[in-house]
Each structure stands twice: as C-alpha cells, then as structure tokens.
C-alpha cells in the first residue's frame, strides 16, 4: 500500500523519483533531487511547489513524486521548458496539500470549489453614473459587486451592490 510522506520534512538535495505516463507511452520512472521548495511559478493560484530535476513530461501530471522510502511526498503537476519536453524544471504539489484534496475526494466523491459570493463586472458608464451604490451605480471606479445569495448572505450580511476600495470609503 502506498503511504503519504511528510513533505514538510523535505530538504533541498533530497533524492526523489517521479512516476507517470509521459506522452502516453506507458509507465515511466525517473529520478532526481529536490531542487527547491516553496517555489512560486506564477502560473496557478497555488504557489508552494516542490521543484525537482526528475524528468516530468506531459502525461506525468497527477503522478506521484516519491521519496526514497517509497512515500508520496508530492503530486507531479507542471513543467517549465523552452520546448515541450523536460528541461529539469518539474514541479509537484506537496503531499500536505494533495492529501487534503484526496481525503475530500474519498469522503464526498467530488471537490467543492470555494465561493466568495463576488463577481467582477465590466464598469460601464451606465453602472458608473447609475445614481450611487444604493441605486446600483458607483461613486468611484470599482468593478466588484456582491452576488445575491452568495456566502455573504449565508453569513447574514446584506447585499451591497458595489464593494468599495478602501480609499473610496474615506
């Protein structure tokens, strides 16, 4: 049985190996080291990746990144490469984050996305001059509106048609 490892215990230089199905060719295993921790690749909202030089290619995403004890310490997620193949810049979500998602999938069978009850709108002249916030208009340029029935309503908050920047509250 495969076990979760402690991704928080990883150190730069620790040996790891990645398992996947690169380019649909079948099972593949490649070895390397942890090159960096808490890496922000500015491509996703998640910014605490494990960076490894173990070859991760297209098709490896979702495959495990193992430590030398055979424990899953990450889930292969992304590569940065000037070509379509591995260039030694592979990234994995640490086990501590992936474990939470897997447990949710086991428990509920699906992942419930977060919802703040907000929506970003294009600010048109009609919205901007529509009589101020109580009438749906904006006193200053803003583009975030409360969504009727969103989480704010669940929490007992009333709907404010336009949320203000701090400097607009003055």
C-alpha positions in Angstrom: 0.0 0.0 0.0 1.3 3.5 -0.9 1.6 5.8 2.0 1.8 9.6 2.3 5.1 11.1 3.4 5.9 14.3 5.2 6.5 16.9 2.5 7.3 19.4 5.2 10.4 17.3 6.1 11.9 17.6 2.6 15.2 19.4 2.1 16.9 20.7 -1.0 19.1 17.9 -2.3 16.9 15.0 -1.1 16.6 12.2 -3.7 13.2 11.7 -5.3 11.6 9.8 -8.1 8.6 10.7 -10.3 6.2 8.2 -11.8 3.9 8.8 -14.7 2.8 8.1 -18.2 4.8 10.6 -20.3 3.4 11.3 -23.7 1.1 8.3 -23.3 4.0 5.8 -23.8 3.3 3.8 -20.6 4.6 3.7 -17.1 7.8 5.5 -16.6 10.0 6.3 -13.5 12.7 9.0 -13.4 14.9 10.0 -10.6 16.3 13.3 -9.4 16.6 15.6 -6.4 14.6 18.3 -4.7 15.9 21.4 -6.4 13.9 24.0 -4.5 11.0 24.3 -2.0 8.0 26.6 -1.8 8.5 27.6 -5.4 6.1 30.1 -7.0 5.8 29.5 -10.7 3.3 32.3 -11.2 1.1 30.1 -13.4 -1.5 29.0 -10.8 -3.1 30.3 -7.7 -1.1 27.7 -5.8 2.5 28.9 -5.0 4.3 26.4 -2.8 5.6 23.8 -5.3 8.4 21.3 -4.8 10.8 21.8 -7.7 12.6 18.7 -8.9 15.0 17.9 -11.7 13.5 14.4 -12.0 12.2 14.3 -15.6 8.5 15.2 -15.6 6.9 15.4 -19.1 3.4 15.9 -20.5 1.4 13.0 -19.2 3.1 12.8 -15.9 0.7 15.3 -14.3 -1.1 13.7 -11.4 1.5 11.1 -10.9 3.3 10.7 -7.6 6.6 12.1 -6.5 8.2 9.6 -4.1 10.9 9.9 -1.5 13.4 7.1 -1.1 11.2 5.4 1.5 8.5 4.9 -1.2 6.2 7.5 0.4 4.3 10.0 -1.7 5.7 13.4 -0.9 4.1 15.3 -3.9 1.9 15.1 -6.9 3.6 15.9 -10.3 1.8 19.0 -11.6 3.8 21.2 -14.0 7.0 21.8 -16.0 8.7 24.9 -17.3 10.5 24.3 -20.5 11.5 26.2 -23.6 10.4 23.0 -25.6 7.6 20.5 -25.0 9.9 18.2 -23.0 11.5 18.1 -19.6 14.3 20.7 -19.1 14.9 19.8 -15.4 12.2 22.2 -14.1 9.5 19.9 -12.8 7.0 20.9 -10.1 4.9 19.0 -7.7 2.2 19.9 -5.2 3.5 18.9 -1.7 1.8 16.0 0.0 0.4 18.1 2.8 -1.8 20.0 0.2 -2.6 17.0 -2.0 -3.5 14.8 0.9 -6.3 17.2 1.9 -7.8 17.0 -1.6 -7.6 13.2 -1.8 -9.3 12.9 1.6 -12.1 15.2 0.3 -12.5 13.1 -2.8 -12.7 9.9 -0.8 -15.2 11.5 1.6 -17.5 13.3 -0.8 -16.6 11.9 -4.3 -16.0 15.5 -5.6 -14.3 18.7 -4.7 -16.4 21.7 -3.7 -14.8 24.8 -5.1 -14.5 27.9 -3.0 -17.1 30.6 -3.4 -16.8 34.1 -2.0 -20.1 35.5 -3.4 -18.4 38.1 -5.5 -18.4 38.8 -9.2 -16.1 41.0 -11.3 -18.1 43.2 -13.7 -17.1 45.5 -16.6 -17.7 49.0 -15.3 -19.8 50.7 -18.0 -20.8 54.4 -18.0 -24.3 53.3 -17.0 -23.1 51.5 -13.9 -20.7 54.3 -13.0 -23.3 57.0 -13.2 -26.3 55.0 -12.1 -27.1 57.1 -9.0 -24.6 55.8 -6.5 -24.2 52.5 -4.8 -27.8 52.3 -3.4 -29.1 52.5 -6.9 -26.5 50.2 -8.4 -24.2 53.0 -9.6 -20.7 53.6 -8.4 -19.3 56.8 -6.9 -15.7 55.9 -7.9 -14.3 53.3 -10.4 -14.8 49.9 -8.9 -15.7 46.6 -10.6 -16.6 44.1 -7.8 -20.2 43.5 -6.9 -21.8 41.4 -4.2 -23.6 38.4 -5.6 -27.2 37.9 -4.4 -27.5 34.7 -2.5 -23.7 34.3 -2.1 -21.7 33.4 1.0 -22.2 36.9 2.5 -25.9 36.3 2.5 -25.4 32.9 4.2 -23.3 34.7 6.9 -26.2 37.2 7.5 -24.8 40.1 5.5 -27.0 42.2 3.3 -26.1 42.7 -0.3 -24.1 45.8 -1.2 -24.3 46.3 -4.9 -20.8 47.7 -5.0 -17.9 46.9 -2.8 -15.5 49.9 -2.4 -11.8 50.2 -2.4 -10.5 51.5 1.0 -9.7 54.9 -0.5 -13.2 55.2 -1.8 -14.7 54.8 1.7 -12.9 57.9 3.0 
